[in-house]
Amino acid sequence: MYSDSVSALTKKEYQSRDNFIFVESLLPNKIYYWRVAVHSERLGVFYSDFRKFKTFPELTVFANYPNPFNVATRVQFSLPFKTKIKISVFNSLGEILEVIADDEFSHGIHSVEWNADKYSSGIYIINVRGDYFSKNLKAILIK
């Protein structure tokens, strides 16, 4: 399996007992090609035609702004396709404080505001989670 622009350093290959080859760490939004090789002691080696598939584009989560902030900060993200997004806020102990978004968003750029008026100064973690990804942002509240 190879990509139109992947280097050998970005992939890990290993062979299972069932003769399947798994490739980890595929790059987003790239085209990969694969084929099957059949080894026969009597007939030699036969190869199938190449097949291709494209990996999903990557979600982009931008740094929350402003940061540090006084009362409110915005989380902006870009989606390559329609998907359900959940944005949660955690304190420094890992306890969930609130969910500021839990909805299906269309493809494109979106922005969600977190109003932290009821919380004290400190460091908070904003988690942006979708079906196939999760990203944490550090938010510094200064009152």
Residue pairs with C-beta under 8 A, 6 or more apart in sequence:
1 11
1 21
1 23
1 32
1 33
1 34
2 32
2 33
3 26
3 27
3 30
3 31
3 32
3 33
4 30
4 31
5 27
5 30
6 26
6 27
6 30
6 32
10 25
10 27
11 23
11 24
11 25
11 26
12 23
12 24
12 25
13 21
13 22
13 23
14 21
14 22
15 21
16 22
23 32
26 32
26 55
27 55
28 55
28 56
28 57
28 58
29 54
29 55
29 56
29 57
29 58
29 80
30 54
30 55
31 52
31 53
31 54
32 52
32 53
32 54
32 55
33 50
33 51
33 52
34 50
34 51
34 52
34 53
35 47
35 48
35 49
35 50
35 51
36 47
36 48
37 45
37 46
37 47
37 48
38 45
38 46
38 47
39 45
40 46
56 80
56 81
56 132
57 80
57 81
58 80
58 133
59 77
59 78
59 79
59 80
59 128
59 130
59 132
59 133
59 135
60 77
60 78
61 75
61 76
61 77
61 128
61 135
61 137
62 75
62 76
62 77
62 78
63 137
64 73
64 74
64 75
64 76
64 114
64 126
64 137
64 139
65 73
65 74
65 76
66 73
67 73
67 138
67 139
67 140
68 140
68 141
68 142
69 116
69 139
69 140
69 141
69 142
70 141
70 142
70 143
71 115
71 116
71 117
72 113
72 114
72 115
72 116
72 117
73 113
73 114
73 116
73 139
74 111
74 112
74 113
74 114
75 87
75 100
75 111
75 112
75 113
75 114
75 126
75 128
75 137
76 109
76 110
76 111
76 112
77 85
77 109
77 110
77 128
78 108
78 109
78 110
79 85
79 105
79 106
79 107
79 108
79 110
79 130
80 107
81 107
82 104
82 105
82 106
82 107
83 104
83 105
83 130
83 131
84 102
84 103
84 104
84 105
84 130
84 131
85 101
85 102
85 103
85 104
85 105
85 110
85 128
85 129
85 130
86 99
86 101
86 102
86 127
86 128
86 129
86 130
87 99
87 100
87 101
87 102
87 112
87 114
87 126
87 127
87 128
87 129
88 96
88 98
88 99
88 100
88 126
88 127
88 129
89 96
89 97
89 98
89 99
89 100
89 114
89 116
89 124
89 125
89 126
89 127
89 139
90 96
90 97
90 124
90 125
90 126
90 127
91 97
91 122
91 124
91 125
92 122
92 123
92 124
92 125
94 125
97 119
97 124
100 112
100 113
100 114
100 126
101 112
114 126
114 139
116 124
116 139
116 141
119 141
120 141
120 143
121 141
121 142
121 143
122 140
122 141
123 138
123 139
123 140
123 141
124 138
124 139
124 140
124 141
125 136
125 137
125 138
125 139
126 136
126 137
126 138
126 139
127 134
127 135
127 136
127 137
128 134
128 135
128 136
128 137
129 135
